[in-house]
């Protein structure tokens, strides 16, 4: 079974390890007939796809869980959602079809709210970023400090003008950046793109940005994101342009 879930509000600060523990407890409380690995220490057969960093909200986290017997997807979704804390919300469940879940996720659509930054200033920084052939940034990885190009993986980068300001920052200007970023190695994250904007335009947000992942999936020729759970439906797209 493949699931899409969200991390919202304060629960965006839940680490991937903490979510994994909470999800296994939810499976047990919901009485889900889980399949287990073989060996001396069997574990539930759960595969997570490209988990969002701690502190990042998401509307599009995905996982796959192996079951011993068929279950109704709608009933499974409702039972797991009830067993998890509000803010860790199971949005959809579908029966897995051919291929792996990981093969259906090659890009992500992000929204970054930048309180204290005007859309005009952000627009100038984005223009400098897109005009650059490459934008080198540094980040500490498991292999040590790495320098890599934050520009090549970005397929869409736009400043958007919302109908209303984000609810948490009503008294200050707030520019909003939307990105579609391909999965590459090393991964280019939203904070890497912000580092790139600092490199090319000296953009330094006065307060911490608020980042939300809106979608994940395969990247279409039009720059949209194809929902990885849409196999066997109509190939709908989400996010992107």
C-alpha positions as CSV (number, residue, x, y, z in Angstrom):
1,X,0.0,0.0,0.0
2,X,1.3,3.5,-0.9
3,X,0.4,6.5,1.3
4,X,0.7,10.2,1.1
5,X,0.9,12.1,4.3
6,X,1.4,15.7,5.5
7,X,3.5,17.4,8.2
8,X,1.8,20.5,9.3
9,X,2.1,23.2,12.0
10,X,4.4,22.5,14.9
11,X,4.6,18.8,13.7
12,X,6.9,20.0,10.9
13,X,9.7,19.8,13.5
14,X,9.2,16.1,13.9
15,X,12.3,14.3,12.7
16,X,12.1,11.5,10.2
17,X,13.2,9.0,12.8
18,X,10.5,10.2,15.2
19,X,7.9,10.0,12.5
20,X,9.0,6.5,11.6
21,X,8.5,5.4,15.3
22,X,5.2,7.2,15.5
23,X,4.0,5.6,12.2
24,X,4.9,2.0,13.4
25,X,3.0,2.6,16.6
26,X,0.0,3.9,14.5
27,X,0.1,0.7,12.4
28,X,-0.1,-1.4,15.6
29,X,-2.9,0.6,17.1
30,X,-4.9,0.5,13.9
31,X,-4.5,-3.3,13.8
32,X,-2.9,-3.2,10.3
33,X,-1.8,-6.7,9.1
34,X,1.8,-5.7,8.5
35,X,4.3,-7.8,6.6
36,X,7.7,-8.2,8.4
37,X,11.2,-8.8,7.2
38,X,13.0,-12.2,7.8
39,X,15.8,-12.8,10.3
40,X,16.5,-12.5,14.0
41,X,15.1,-9.0,14.3
42,X,12.1,-8.7,12.0
43,X,11.0,-5.2,11.1
44,X,7.8,-4.0,9.4
45,X,8.2,-3.6,5.6
46,X,8.1,0.1,5.3
47,X,9.9,2.2,2.7
48,X,10.0,6.0,2.9
49,X,10.6,8.2,-0.2
50,X,12.7,11.3,0.1
51,X,11.6,12.6,3.5
52,X,11.5,16.3,4.0
53,X,14.1,17.9,6.3
54,X,13.2,18.5,10.0
55,X,11.5,21.9,10.3
56,X,10.0,21.8,6.8
57,X,6.3,21.5,6.4
58,X,5.0,19.2,3.7
59,X,1.8,18.3,1.9
60,X,3.4,15.5,-0.1
61,X,5.4,12.9,1.9
62,X,5.2,9.3,0.6
63,X,5.8,5.9,2.0
64,X,5.1,2.3,1.0
65,X,4.1,-0.4,3.5
66,X,3.9,-4.2,2.9
67,X,0.8,-6.0,4.2
68,X,0.1,-9.7,4.8
69,X,-3.3,-9.5,3.3
70,X,-5.5,-7.0,1.3
71,X,-7.1,-4.1,3.1
72,X,-9.5,-1.4,2.0
73,X,-7.4,1.7,1.2
74,X,-10.0,4.2,2.5
75,X,-10.4,2.3,5.8
76,X,-6.6,2.1,6.2
77,X,-6.1,5.8,5.6
78,X,-8.8,6.7,8.1
79,X,-7.5,4.3,10.8
80,X,-3.9,5.5,10.5
81,X,-4.9,9.2,10.4
82,X,-6.9,8.7,13.6
83,X,-3.9,6.9,15.2
84,X,-1.4,9.7,14.5
85,X,-1.2,13.1,16.2
86,X,-3.0,16.0,14.5
87,X,-0.4,17.6,12.1
88,X,0.8,14.2,11.0
89,X,-2.1,13.6,8.6
90,X,-2.6,10.7,6.3
91,X,-4.1,12.1,3.1
92,X,-4.4,9.2,0.8
93,X,-3.8,5.4,0.4
94,X,-3.7,3.4,-2.8
95,X,-2.8,-0.1,-3.7
96,X,0.7,-0.2,-5.1
97,X,1.0,-1.0,-8.8
98,X,4.1,-2.0,-10.9
99,X,7.5,-0.4,-10.4
100,X,9.0,1.1,-7.3
101,X,7.7,4.2,-5.5
102,X,11.2,5.7,-5.6
103,X,11.3,5.5,-9.4
104,X,8.2,7.8,-9.5
105,X,9.8,10.6,-7.5
106,X,12.3,12.6,-9.4
107,X,11.5,16.2,-8.5
108,X,9.8,18.3,-5.8
109,X,7.7,21.5,-5.8
110,X,8.5,23.9,-2.9
111,X,7.1,27.1,-1.5
112,X,9.3,29.4,0.6
113,X,7.8,32.3,2.6
114,X,10.4,35.0,3.3
115,X,9.0,37.4,6.0
116,X,10.8,40.8,5.9
117,X,11.7,40.5,2.2
118,X,9.8,42.4,-0.4
119,X,8.7,40.7,-3.7
120,X,10.8,43.3,-5.6
121,X,14.0,42.5,-3.8
122,X,13.3,38.7,-4.2
123,X,12.6,39.2,-7.9
124,X,15.9,40.9,-8.4
125,X,17.7,38.0,-6.7
126,X,15.8,35.4,-8.7
127,X,16.8,37.2,-11.9
128,X,20.4,37.0,-10.9
129,X,20.1,33.4,-10.0
130,X,18.5,32.4,-13.3
131,X,21.0,34.4,-15.3
132,X,23.9,32.5,-13.8
133,X,25.4,29.5,-15.5
134,X,26.1,27.9,-12.1
135,X,25.7,29.0,-8.5
136,X,28.2,27.3,-6.2
137,X,27.2,26.8,-2.6
138,X,28.7,24.8,0.3
139,X,27.0,22.5,2.7
140,X,28.2,20.0,5.3
141,X,27.2,16.4,4.3
142,X,27.9,13.0,5.7
143,X,31.0,12.9,3.5
144,X,32.2,16.3,4.8
145,X,31.9,19.8,3.5
146,X,30.8,19.7,-0.2
147,X,30.7,22.4,-2.8
148,X,28.1,21.9,-5.5
149,X,25.9,23.8,-8.1
150,X,22.6,24.9,-6.7
151,X,21.5,26.2,-10.1
152,X,21.4,23.2,-12.4
153,X,18.8,21.2,-10.4
154,X,16.3,24.1,-10.4
155,X,13.8,23.8,-13.3
156,X,11.3,26.4,-12.1
157,X,11.9,29.4,-9.8
158,X,9.2,32.1,-9.5
159,X,8.2,34.9,-7.2
160,X,4.5,34.6,-6.7
161,X,2.0,37.2,-5.5
162,X,-0.6,35.5,-3.2
163,X,-4.2,36.6,-2.9
164,X,-3.5,37.3,0.8
165,X,-0.5,37.5,3.0
166,X,0.5,34.3,5.0
167,X,-1.4,34.2,8.3
168,X,1.7,34.2,10.5
169,X,3.3,37.3,9.2
170,X,0.5,39.9,8.7
171,X,2.4,43.0,9.8
172,X,5.5,42.8,7.6
173,X,6.2,42.3,3.9
174,X,6.5,38.7,2.9
175,X,7.9,37.6,-0.5
176,X,7.0,34.0,-1.6
177,X,9.3,31.9,-3.7
178,X,8.2,28.7,-5.5
179,X,10.6,26.2,-6.8
180,X,10.6,22.9,-8.8
181,X,13.9,21.1,-8.1
182,X,15.1,17.9,-9.6
183,X,16.6,15.1,-7.5
184,X,20.3,15.1,-8.0
185,X,23.3,13.9,-6.0
186,X,24.1,15.6,-3.7
187,X,20.5,16.7,-3.2
188,X,19.7,20.4,-3.7
189,X,17.4,21.5,-0.9
190,X,15.5,24.8,-0.5
191,X,18.1,26.2,1.9
192,X,20.7,25.5,-0.8
193,X,18.8,27.7,-3.2
194,X,18.5,30.4,-0.5
195,X,22.3,30.1,-0.1
196,X,22.6,30.6,-3.9
197,X,20.5,33.7,-3.7
198,X,22.8,35.0,-1.1
199,X,25.8,34.2,-3.3
200,X,24.5,36.0,-6.4
201,X,22.5,38.8,-4.9
202,X,23.5,39.1,-1.2
203,X,19.9,38.2,-0.2
204,X,19.8,37.7,3.6
205,X,16.3,37.2,5.0
206,X,16.0,38.9,8.4
207,X,14.1,36.0,9.9
208,X,14.0,32.2,9.2
209,X,12.0,31.3,6.1
210,X,9.0,29.0,6.3
211,X,9.3,26.2,3.8
212,X,6.6,23.8,2.6
213,X,6.9,21.0,0.1
214,X,3.8,21.1,-2.0
215,X,4.3,18.1,-4.3
216,X,6.7,15.3,-5.3
217,X,6.7,13.1,-8.4
218,X,8.0,12.7,-11.9
219,X,8.7,15.8,-13.9
220,X,6.7,16.4,-17.1
221,X,8.0,18.3,-20.1
222,X,5.9,21.3,-19.1
223,X,7.6,21.5,-15.7
224,X,4.7,20.1,-13.7
225,X,4.8,17.3,-11.1
226,X,3.0,14.0,-11.9
227,X,1.5,12.5,-8.8
228,X,3.3,9.2,-8.0
229,X,0.0,7.7,-6.7
230,X,-1.8,8.5,-10.0
231,X,-0.7,5.3,-11.8
232,X,-3.8,3.5,-13.0
233,X,-5.9,6.7,-12.9
234,X,-5.6,9.5,-15.4
235,X,-2.0,10.7,-15.0
236,X,-3.0,13.9,-13.2
237,X,-0.3,16.5,-12.4
238,X,0.2,18.5,-9.3
239,X,2.4,21.6,-8.6
240,X,4.8,23.2,-11.0
241,X,3.8,25.4,-13.9
